[in-house]
Amino acid sequence: MDKMIDLDLRGFKGTAHTLLQLFTHIARRELWSEAEITAVITEANKHNDHDHVIATILEYCKH
């Protein structure tokens, strides 16, 4: 997927769960489909690893 959200995570100090909620909120605001959002969330949670969640979400951020 080539979509990106307008989200700058520099200085983010929240949990992985908070990051996923933030991603979902911004993606919906930017009119991503639920299928697109679910695909990113599923990938982020694939390894049940905080670092993987962050790395996955960063792949979809413009900043």
Buried (B, 14 or more C-beta within 10 A) or exposed (E): EEEEBEBEBEEEEEEBEEBBEBBBEBBEEEEBEEEBBEEBBEBBBEEEEEEBBBEBBEEBBEE
